[in-house]
Amino acid sequence: MLTDFAKLETFLTVVREKSFSKASAKLGISQPAVTQQMKFIEDYLDVQVVDRKKNGIRLTKEGQMLYSIALKIEKCVANGEKELLKIMNKDITFVFGASFIIGNYILPRFLNNLKENINNEVSINVSVSHEAIEDLLDKKIDMALVENYVPNDDIIYREWMEDEIVIFSNQKLPTRAKAEDLLSYKWVCRNPDSHTRAIFKENLDKANFPDCDTFDVTSEVTSATTIVQTVLHSDKNITPTVSIVSRNAIESLLKSGALFESRINNQKMVRKLYIAYRKDRKHDAFIDNVVDYLLKVK
């Protein structure tokens, strides 16, 4: 078993995520595959290493011992991979395809550290999620960072981080918006086929609020940048002009007091962001290194 670190990596991920299903999403493999690998470990050791509970998993005494051993092996493997990358020493530019929010606001925060980590240049192609996946399939990019899960048998998806969508304006808003507040505003809406708008609709429905199609919509816009600028420069002396956007896109403007945020009642609107790469590069050392780095910096 020690010669096959993939099974120990599965075990470590199950422990860290406290869930077989969450571990499946993090590893980019099916839940039955996670269960099968965990069963292999227990059969190999002839002991039970985890107890599955309704609210997660619990390590047995033997599982705690295995966890300690697996952490040591993981550290050795990580150090070994770094040394291997030095031997490879490829002079390449690692190309990301990223959706707008990720490419413009999230990835730049740690791009320089990423360059140093992989010892190569990095380039970012910013587009919408489905175009990034198409570029990945066409081998125009090495990795896609997207906010939409676009099913494809040739792509491995790994859950990366959560992105919160907020209601915002250049005027102060209630911290927790009520239905009557949303109906009273002037709205700059996302286009009808927008993934962000779909999430907004789902959360309105969950809160038993009116559908956003019934709001006072002054315009529909595709670009997040255009939306932010439109709201930012709207007249502050009339009814608030509002919209929805990733909090990552307006974080600095919120801190400076140029914009203000609000949420639907007490609930957060969140979506998953994904790391995606081609299955034929599943064992590529550079892909592994970048994925490991991204999962740590989230």
VOFI-851162 format. One record per residue (C-alpha): residue number from 1; x, y, z. Coordinates in Angstrom, 2 decimals. Each point is the difference from the previous one (the first is absolute). Layout:
! VOFI-851162
   nr       xx       yy       zz
  NUM        X        Y        Z
...
! end
This chain:
! VOFI-851162
   nr       xx       yy       zz
    1     0.00     0.00     0.00
    2     2.86     2.39     0.77
    3     1.11    -0.18    -3.63
    4    -3.41     1.33    -1.10
    5    -0.33     3.44     1.59
    6    -3.29     0.67    -1.83
    7    -1.88    -2.14     2.54
    8     1.64     1.78     2.94
    9    -0.78     3.34    -1.65
   10    -3.65    -1.07    -0.16
   11     0.12    -0.91     3.69
   12     1.54     3.38     0.93
   13    -2.62     1.87    -2.03
   14    -2.87    -1.94     1.61
   15     1.38     0.90     3.43
   16     0.48     3.67    -0.87
   17    -3.39     0.38    -1.65
   18    -1.75    -2.22     2.60
   19    -2.09    -1.39    -2.85
   20     0.29    -2.59    -2.79
   21    -2.06     2.15    -2.40
   22     2.03     3.17     0.66
   23     3.22    -1.97    -0.39
   24    -1.32    -1.23    -3.35
   25    -0.50     3.60    -1.20
   26     3.45     1.07     1.23
   27     1.77    -2.92    -1.64
   28    -1.93     0.08    -3.26
   29    -1.04    -3.65     0.24
   30    -3.36    -1.68     0.57
   31    -1.32    -0.68     3.49
   32    -0.05    -3.79    -0.67
   33     3.71     0.27    -0.87
   34     0.66     1.71     3.34
   35    -1.94    -2.72     1.82
   36     1.90    -2.71    -1.91
   37     3.40     1.48     0.88
   38    -0.96     0.38     3.67
   39    -1.17    -3.64     0.02
   40     3.31    -1.07    -1.54
   41     1.89     1.74     2.83
   42    -2.14    -1.65     2.68
   43     0.26    -3.41    -1.68
   44     3.76     0.39    -0.37
   45     0.47     0.97     3.66
   46    -2.77    -2.34     1.18
   47    -1.37     2.75     2.28
   48    -2.67     2.69    -0.20
   49     1.57     3.46    -0.36
   50    -3.12     2.20    -0.13
   51    -3.51    -0.08     1.41
   52    -2.56     1.57    -2.32
   53    -2.50     2.15     1.92
   54    -3.01     2.04    -1.11
   55     1.93     3.21     0.57
   56     3.27    -1.19    -1.52
   57     2.74    -2.49     0.84
   58     2.00    -0.83     3.11
   59     3.44    -1.58     0.10
   60     0.43    -3.19     1.95
   61     3.10    -0.51     2.14
   62     1.65    -1.81    -2.91
   63    -1.19     2.73    -2.36
   64     1.73     2.65     2.12
   65     3.24    -1.99    -0.18
   66    -0.35    -0.31    -3.79
   67    -0.74     3.73    -0.30
   68     3.26     0.83     1.80
   69     1.97    -2.32    -2.30
   70    -1.74     1.29    -3.14
   71     0.85     3.62     0.90
   72     3.70    -0.90     0.17
   73    -0.17    -1.78    -3.35
   74    -1.89     2.93    -1.53
   75     2.74     2.40     1.09
   76     2.71    -2.24    -1.49
   77    -1.92    -0.36    -3.27
   78    -0.47     3.79    -0.24
   79     3.71     0.60     0.54
   80     0.83    -2.69    -2.52
   81    -2.28     1.57    -2.62
   82     1.75     3.36     0.43
   83     3.36    -1.66    -0.61
   84    -1.35    -1.78    -3.07
   85    -1.24     3.31    -1.42
   86     3.53     1.40     0.39
   87     1.34    -2.94    -2.01
   88    -2.62     0.55    -2.71
   89     0.72     3.75    -0.03
   90    -2.28     0.63    -2.98
   91     0.10     3.46    -1.51
   92    -3.72     0.40    -0.58
   93    -2.82     2.45     0.50
   94    -2.81    -1.61     1.99
   95    -3.25     1.27    -1.51
   96    -3.17     0.42     2.03
   97    -3.46     0.52    -1.39
   98    -2.13     1.78     2.58
   99    -3.49     1.43     0.29
  100    -0.18     3.79     0.44
  101    -0.27     0.15     3.78
  102     2.79    -2.53     0.54
  103     2.31     1.37    -2.70
  104    -0.45     3.67     0.86
  105    -0.40    -0.03     3.78
  106     1.02    -3.30     1.64
  107     2.95    -1.49    -1.89
  108     2.08     3.24    -0.13
  109     0.20     0.01     3.82
  110     2.44    -2.89     0.05
  111     1.31    -0.13    -3.58
  112     3.56     1.00     0.90
  113     0.22    -2.65     2.71
  114    -1.35    -2.56    -2.44
  115     2.72     0.92    -2.53
  116     2.67    -0.55     2.64
  117    -1.60    -3.27     1.09
  118     0.07    -1.59    -3.46
  119     3.14     1.88    -1.11
  120    -1.59     0.96    -3.31
  121    -1.87     2.86    -1.60
  122    -3.80     0.11     0.31
  123    -2.55     1.40    -2.44
  124    -3.75     0.54     0.47
  125    -2.68    -0.07    -2.71
  126    -3.18     1.56     1.41
  127    -3.36    -1.06    -1.46
  128    -3.27    -1.60     1.08
  129     0.02    -3.47     1.58
  130    -1.19    -2.02    -2.98
  131     2.58     1.67    -2.29
  132     2.77    -0.80     2.48
  133    -1.09    -3.66    -0.02
  134    -0.05    -0.02    -3.82
  135     3.55     1.42    -0.04
  136     1.02    -2.70     2.48
  137    -1.39    -2.75    -2.24
  138     1.70     1.59    -3.02
  139     3.32    -0.01     1.94
  140     0.34     3.77    -0.25
  141     0.37     0.29     3.78
  142     1.44    -2.21     2.75
  143    -2.66     0.55     2.65
  144    -3.40     1.69     0.35
  145    -1.26     1.81     3.11
  146    -3.75     0.35    -0.37
  147    -3.23     0.75     1.87
  148    -2.16    -2.36    -2.05
  149     0.20    -3.78    -0.02
  150    -0.15    -0.90    -3.71
  151    -0.32    -3.83    -0.08
  152     2.47    -1.76    -2.28
  153     1.46    -3.51     0.26
  154     3.44     1.26    -1.04
  155     0.22     2.58     2.80
  156     0.83    -0.43     3.68
  157    -1.59     2.58     2.32
  158     1.30     0.75     3.48
  159    -1.96     2.18     2.42
  160     2.15     3.01     0.82
  161    -1.67     2.76     2.04
  162    -3.32     1.71     0.61
  163    -0.89     3.33    -1.57
  164    -2.66     2.17     1.66
  165    -2.41     2.06    -2.11
  166    -1.35     3.15     1.67
  167    -2.53     2.74    -0.69
  168     1.80     3.35    -0.20
  169    -0.54     3.73    -0.56
  170     1.81     3.34     0.34
  171    -2.53     0.85     2.72
  172    -0.29    -1.61     3.42
  173    -2.28    -3.03     0.00
  174    -1.55    -2.08     2.79
  175     2.47    -2.70     1.05
  176    -2.81    -2.54    -0.39
  177    -2.33     0.95    -2.83
  178    -3.72    -0.74     0.15
  179    -2.23    -0.72    -2.99
  180    -1.44     3.54     0.05
  181     3.54     1.44    -0.11
  182     0.87    -1.93    -3.15
  183    -3.26     0.99    -1.67
  184     0.66     3.70     0.71
  185     3.47     0.18    -1.62
  186     1.00     0.72    -3.60
  187     1.81    -3.04    -1.33
  188     2.88    -0.50    -2.40
  189    -0.56    -3.70    -0.71
  190     2.21    -2.75    -1.34
  191    -1.02    -1.36    -3.39
  192    -2.71    -2.75     0.13
  193     2.39    -2.91    -0.76
  194     2.53     1.13     2.62
  195     1.08    -2.60     2.57
  196     0.15     2.76     2.62
  197    -3.60     0.97    -0.71
  198    -1.08    -3.64     0.27
  199     1.58    -0.23     3.47
  200    -1.77     3.24     0.98
  201    -3.34    -1.43    -1.13
  202     0.58    -3.21     1.97
  203     0.77     1.94     3.17
  204    -3.00     2.29    -0.42
  205    -2.20    -3.06    -0.35
  206     1.60    -1.61     3.06
  207    -0.83     3.13     2.04
  208    -3.56     0.13    -1.41
  209     0.79     3.39    -1.60
  210    -1.51     1.19    -3.32
  211     1.80    -1.08    -3.17
  212     2.54     2.55    -1.24
  213    -1.93     0.18    -3.29
  214    -2.55     2.08     1.95
  215     2.59     2.57     1.15
  216     0.36     3.52    -1.42
  217     2.67    -0.85    -2.58
  218     1.58     3.00    -1.76
  219     2.50    -2.02    -2.06
  220     1.47    -3.47    -0.56
  221     3.79    -0.32    -0.21
  222     2.38    -2.87    -0.74
  223     3.27     1.36     1.34
  224     0.66     0.09     3.77
  225     2.32     2.97    -0.54
  226    -2.74     1.95    -1.78
  227    -2.47    -0.82     2.77
  228     2.35     1.22     2.71
  229     0.78     3.23    -1.84
  230    -3.68     0.66    -0.77
  231    -1.00    -0.38     3.65
  232     3.06     1.90     1.23
  233    -0.85     3.06    -2.10
  234    -3.78    -0.02     0.47
  235    -1.79     3.02     1.53
  236     0.20    -0.15     3.80
  237    -2.88     2.44     0.48
  238    -2.73    -2.26    -1.35
  239    -1.18    -3.57     0.62
  240     3.05    -2.27     0.42
  241     1.25    -1.73    -3.12
  242     1.08    -3.53     0.89
  243     1.26    -3.20    -1.55
  244     1.65    -3.30     0.90
  245     3.64    -0.93    -0.42
  246     2.74    -2.14     1.50
  247     1.25     1.58     3.21
  248     3.52    -0.60    -1.30
  249    -0.64     2.55    -2.77
  250    -0.89     2.85     2.38
  251     1.95    -0.81     3.17
  252     2.29     3.06    -0.25
  253    -2.96     2.29    -0.78
  254    -1.88    -1.35     3.03
  255     3.02     0.65     2.22
  256     0.37     3.56    -1.32
  257    -3.69     0.76     0.57
  258    -0.70     0.64    -3.69
  259    -2.45    -2.91    -0.09
  260    -2.26    -1.70     2.55
  261    -1.20    -3.60     0.16
  262    -3.14    -1.81     1.07
  263    -1.23    -3.58     0.19
  264    -3.34    -1.78    -0.29
  265    -1.21    -0.38     3.59
  266     2.63    -2.03     1.86
  267     1.10    -2.19    -2.88
  268     3.13     0.18    -2.10
  269    -0.02    -0.48    -3.76
  270     3.01    -2.21    -0.69
  271     1.21    -2.00    -2.95
  272     2.85    -2.45    -0.40
  273     3.07     0.88    -2.03
  274     1.79    -2.88    -1.74
  275     3.45    -1.00    -1.17
  276    -0.27    -1.92    -3.27
  277     2.58    -1.88    -2.07
  278     0.01    -2.72    -2.65
  279    -0.05    -3.65     1.05
  280     2.96    -0.76    -2.27
  281     2.10     2.25     2.28
  282    -1.17    -1.61     3.22
  283     3.53    -1.15     0.86
  284     1.81     3.08    -1.34
  285     2.45     1.30     2.65
  286    -0.61     3.64    -0.92
  287    -3.77    -0.39     0.22
  288     0.31    -1.78     3.35
  289     2.24     2.75     1.36
  290    -2.30     2.83    -1.09
  291    -3.10    -1.78     1.36
  292     1.71    -0.61     3.35
  293     1.02     3.64     0.22
  294    -3.47     1.33    -0.88
  295    -1.70    -2.27     2.54
  296     2.31     1.35     2.71
  297    -0.36     3.73    -0.76
  298    -3.80     0.07    -0.02
! end
